[in-house]
Amino acid sequence: MEQNLFETERHDDTIKDQYLTFAIEDEDYGVEIAYVKEIIKMQSITKVPEMPSFIEGIINLRGDLIGVLDVRKRFGKMPKEHDEETCIIVLSYSDYTLGMIVDAVQETAIIPEDRISAPPSAKLSYANQFVRNIGRVGDEVKLLMDVERFLAQD
Amino acid sequence: MSDFDRESMLEMFIFEMTQLVDQLESTIVQSESEYNIDQINEIFRIMHTIKGSSAMMMFDNIAGVGHSIEDLFYYLREENPKNLDYKRLSDHVLSGADFVKEELAKIQNGEKADGDGTELSKTIDKFLQQIKGKEAPAAAPAKASAPAPAATPAPASTPAAPPPVVELPISSTAGDYMHKYKLKIHFQDGCEMENIRAYTLVHNLQEIASDITHVPHDVIDEETIPIIRRDGFYAEFSSANDYHFIHSHLSSTVYLRELTLEEVEGDIVTPVVADAPVVQTTVEAPPVTAPEDISPIAPPPTEAAIDAAQKKGTASHMISVNVSKLDALLNLMGELVISEAMVTQNSELDGLQLESFNKETRQLRKIISNLQQTVMGMRMVPLSATFFRMHRIVRDMCRQLDKDVQLDIIGEETEVDKNIIEHIADPIMHIIRNSIDHGIELKEERAKTDKSSKARVLLEAKNAGGDVLIIIKDDGRGINTEKVLKKAKANGLTSKPDSEYTDREIQQFIFLPGFSTNEQVTAYSGRGVGMDVVSSNLEIVGGTALVDSVPGEGTTFTLKIPLTLAIIEGMSVLVAGAQYTIPIVHIIKSFKAQQENLFTDPSGNEMITERGEIFNIVRLHEFFNIDGAVTDVCEGTLIMLENGEHVVCLLVDDLIGQQQAVVKSMPKYFRKVRGLSGCTLLGNGDISLIIDVAGFFDK
């Protein structure tokens, strides 16, 4: 048991402060690595009727059926034709698993806590409700997503 | 004992005890007004087993209570007193059963079973004394010759004249009684490190014994090895456990050649070199009676014992398996079904002439479907245990609320998947509570009606297609729709003018969270939780609840639950390029429509006449708002679906074929869609959505 605790802590340490960054339109977003299960290429998505427009459908990820949404549509931006760079980031938190379609995945960046600040209180955009913090990598700004809220939102 | 052993033993223990307690409750509730000799024997036997098992697992508090009740029934069995207060007797036994249940729950949750049963034991003992007191004058002459029963408080003179049979090694009574033992051990020749083995032995003993002394004393010292080899290893100790327990504990020592365990009376004397022949693995009978003799008067093999032996005979044909193993098996089964489809419908086979291959795959499919049925059958459990548990609830509530209710059970042999049973026990209980608390009138009120004074609650289960219906029907006052509507309005649950609500719609309000019309909160209901547990629990297993009530005549709850969750036989259909799966149990037939049979009613509903009957047409693409589907009814295919007594014709583009579907739930992120119950993986890895036929009807 003690051994286990130690392992988890060390595990947490190695991925602490690490963010996967991706692009939506002109904005850069980041999600904590701990929530990212994997990144997959676009594949055929089975449509589900009577769903909100931003929900694309279900994909088969090695036998697991996972819901997929389009982040552009979710954040109220214009949809874009999927191209070579388009991919799906599979996020998981507790027993929620969800794939989100993003324009392009950029890199994993280390953003230490002192480079992270709360977002300005003025409402930036509709996406604001899912942006928890703002991180800076060099002179670039990354909008850090509140994954738990994003996934638990029905 | 290693942790592993104890874990698996605990599991068995809990399983066994739960069954026993259930059995006990149903026996008592069935025979509350008067116990016949069979029932007394039965209860005696159950309590005896409970006591024995829990003493073995060292739950002394449970064993203590078990012992008291056992004493009580021992007396009843032997003396068969008349004019007992059976109601009080039942109360005592049931509170004992509750105690055991509580402790079991603690053990199951990994807590310590620390409940104090002494108070309960005392009450029960007192009750026994009372019965005896009442009986004494009448039975005195007869009893004079018989030896006093076990539980009679020992008169002052008893200790002076101990009966030939000495103190019993029952752990339950042994809370403070320590048995003293002498032990001699020889290890096998050439096993080496005898001193360390002796040390380990002593270490193991410390878990169950105290005051351990041993010769040679300093076993860590290697010089003792030759001594142990030559003379063996002696130990003396005290323990609260009985002879058999210690003996089996020690027998597991490795490299054991001889083991001599002896129980000694009084103080331990200095080691006597055992001159008794020790060439034996089991010892000569210890100077105590075996724990089977629960009373000093060794009873002849009773009916109970014979019965138990017979039961053992049938039990050997059953094994109990952990549900998680069955779940794993079922998952594998699902994988197998999918991969069979992947192989036999592989696209690389398209266009090939494969006569023998097709023949073999048919055989394979047959075997797999047999296998699947067997696996599913293993998980099917009759509802009887769940149903009979309700007797207890009805009984308790009747006592508390002073109502007279008879519970009738029909169809308890109906089988349902194990996973589903877990989710419906609570809903059934809540509905029954609700019926008795709210539905059944108080005695005075009921007397004013022309109903019989004994109220009835009917609990019925039956198969209906791929579903099981559970019907709970009472003959109480029915649901007061006015009151419900008022309450619903007050809670902001209504969405249209009052006059537009039908009685049926109003009645469904009671399943919403936070709803209770009973002004007074009682011990059983009124807090508004409960009925929404019904609907939420049923939702998990894909079931539905319906209520139908006639004021003054009673209320009927109908729970519709699927037989099984896991694998369904489905028909794949195509709509706008996407596949959907329809459970085959709902399909009557499929056919092509003829233009002359189609017509539209004034409000735009499409209908078709088929063999003289008229059916509504539902277009799947319209129902789900899908673009690109076949819109000409004659061009597509109609599938006639039934759900209960309702029938519709569903328009799809085309049929693909019959297929077994492993049901998977929709991703959690998605909201529930009417008309869809889940999704499934097809042989080629594609996903198909499973149609919930009921969705087309409850508009």
Interface residues (C-beta under 8 A of the other chain):
Chain A: S44 T46 K47 V48 P49 E50 M51 I55 I58 I59 N60 G63 L65 I66 G67 L69 D95 Y96 T97 L98 L151 D154
Chain B: E335 I338 A578 F624 N625 I626 K664 M666 P667 K668 Y669 F670 R671 V673 R674 G675 L676 C679 L681 G685 D686 I687 S688 L689
